Amino acid sequence: MSEPVDAVDVRFERADASHVDVLAPLMRGFYAYEHLPWDEAAARGGLGMILADASLGQVWLMRTEEGWAGYFVLAFSFSLEFRGRFGFLDELYLRDDHRGRGLGRRAVDHAAEVCLGLGIRALRLEVTCDNAAARGFYARLGFQDHGRDLLTRWVD
């Protein structure tokens, strides 16, 4: 049975280069959960870039009394439509044993607070079209579907 949200004490810790060995296994868990191809060297390279350049974004770890619960990546981008710089919740992952305890909501709230503190007015994210549970979760937190798909073209 899940603990009440109030019963879970979570601490958010902004990651730096010393956390790469903590983050890599959590990222591997996220990629497995989302059925994404895992490339450890590429993941560590990307972490190195964002951790070394605050203009790209921030990585946050979540810790409970049981240990590392998960992480999220808040990347920064720019859009005239969204009134300038916006936050992009690129990855949000909770270990299996920490799900259903209110930590996902608290992570999103923390990301929103970080954005507000930086003068950023919009927080966006990507969710798989067929993941009804995630779509419902984010809708309950105030995210809106703009009826558009995010498309990607690799240019290298």
Residue pairs with C-beta under 8 A, 6 or more apart in sequence:
2 100
2 101
3 101
4 102
5 101
5 102
5 105
5 106
8 64
8 101
8 102
8 103
9 64
9 65
10 62
10 63
10 64
10 69
10 103
10 106
11 62
11 63
11 64
12 60
12 61
12 62
12 107
12 110
13 19
13 60
13 61
13 62
13 63
14 58
14 59
14 60
14 61
15 22
15 23
15 51
15 58
15 59
15 60
15 61
15 71
16 51
17 48
17 51
17 52
19 51
19 59
19 61
20 44
20 47
20 48
20 51
22 61
22 68
23 47
23 59
23 61
23 71
24 40
24 43
24 44
24 47
26 61
26 68
26 70
26 71
26 93
26 95
27 43
27 47
27 71
27 91
27 93
28 38
28 40
28 43
29 93
29 95
30 36
30 91
30 93
31 37
31 38
31 43
32 38
33 93
34 128
47 59
49 56
50 56
50 57
50 58
50 59
50 73
50 75
51 59
55 76
56 75
56 76
57 73
57 74
57 75
57 76
57 87
57 88
57 90
58 73
58 74
58 114
59 71
59 72
59 73
59 74
60 71
60 72
60 73
60 74
60 107
60 110
60 111
60 114
61 68
61 70
61 71
62 68
62 69
62 70
62 71
62 72
62 94
62 98
62 103
62 106
62 107
63 69
64 98
64 103
66 97
66 98
68 95
69 94
69 95
69 98
69 103
70 92
70 93
70 94
70 95
70 98
70 103
70 107
71 91
71 92
71 93
72 89
72 90
72 91
72 92
72 93
72 107
72 110
72 111
73 89
73 90
73 91
73 92
74 87
74 88
74 89
74 90
74 111
74 114
74 115
75 87
75 88
75 90
76 85
76 86
76 87
76 88
76 120
77 85
77 86
77 88
78 84
78 85
78 86
79 86
79 122
82 121
82 122
82 124
83 121
83 122
84 120
84 121
85 118
85 119
85 120
86 115
86 120
86 121
86 122
86 123
86 124
87 111
87 112
87 114
87 115
87 118
87 120
87 122
87 123
87 124
88 123
88 124
88 125
88 126
89 108
89 111
89 123
89 124
89 125
90 125
90 126
92 104
92 107
92 108
92 125
94 103
94 104
94 107
104 137
105 141
108 123
108 138
108 141
111 123
112 123
115 121
115 122
115 123
123 143
125 138
125 143
126 150
127 134
127 135
127 138
128 134
129 149
135 145
139 145
